[in-house]
Amino acid sequence: MQYRTLGRTGVQVSTLALGAMNFGAIGRTGQEEATAIVDAALESGINIIDTADMYGRGESEEMVGKAIAGRRDDIVLATKAVLPMSDERNHRGASRRWLTTALDNSLRRLGVDHVDLYQIHRWDPATSDEETLGALTDLQRAGKIRYFGSSTFPAHRIVQAQWAAREHHLGRYVAEQPGYSILQRAIEAHVLPVAEEYGLGVLAWSPLASGWLSGAIREGRDIATSRAALMPDRFDTGLPVNRAKLDAVEKLAAVADEAGLTLIQLALGFVTAHPAVTAAIIGPRTLDHLHTQLAAADTVLSGDVLDAIDAIVPPGVDLAPEEKVDTPPSLLDARLRRR
């Protein structure tokens, strides 16, 4: 396992991070298997676990808490808040009111007295940076969080939050968690350069592109992944956008074969090759999934292999831009772009 410093914090984290989104209802991973996955991940050298309050409405955090009991100090523990936790209108967002409550709930579910990295799961346009950063700074001073970060923020919002922290003498985000894979590379044009400029750690989620780069989705095969069952439109190869992804996967598989690698090793090695990236977050549903992904722990891609990837999916290009979840609200709601 390789290790890198998370931004400028001095904290050393493994280049593969264990994501716990599939623990519980989302991935149908039960407690016994979740604990086995955590055991094997820690044994392999992974030392960072990432979850969120909304994964299974708290179920993932509870399962992580049980799995890490008795060895908290050996783990860099990260969780997130902001996305809806109920139908109640104030049980979401990045206000001081909600973040204070949400963090206490997360600590209770995890069975710990602090988390190492507390992340704002999505930018909340209804709440000012000063409000959010002020709350996070106070929670940090109270010892409930060690550091705080953002997740899936557009580049301009990352910059704005850094400016607000300096302007109001508040703590700042030290890490960003963006979606990044060979098939979704647009952040190379804006988010990753900004992260480098401000010295942010980068924990990349979905490095296997929701399973497209797992090796399970190939030409002529039925697509039977759990993610395909949840989001069938994103895996319907009759749609041009998905056809383009499948065509790219076939070409990438040939590159992997030529290099003596699995498609998973190629995909994870690509993400961790970028100088801005600290770690790639893997989200195994089973112990077997974990072992196939751990095989990429020491993968280093040559320049020739990276050039071949660039020829298939050019730098800065998203093959499925409509799947991005960091779209500015004004592009989604016409009322916000018209007087």
Secondary structure, DSSP 4 states (H G I P E B T S, - for coil): --EEE-TTS--EEESEEEE-TTBBTTTTB-HHHHHHHHHHHHHHT--EEE--TTTTTTHHHHHHHHHHTT-GGG-EEEEEE-S-SSSSTTSSSS-HHHHHHHHHHHHHHHT-S-EEEEEESS--TTS-HHHHHHHHHHHHHTTSEEEEEEES--HHHHHHHHHHHHHTT-----EEE-B-BTTB-GGGGTHHHHHHHTT-EEEEB-TTGGGTTSSS--TTS----HHHHH-GGGG-TTSHHHHHHHHHHHHHHHHHHHHT--HHHHHHHHHHHSTT--EEEE--SSHHHHHHHHTTTT----HHHHHHHHHHS-TT-BSSGGG-S---HHHH-GGGG--
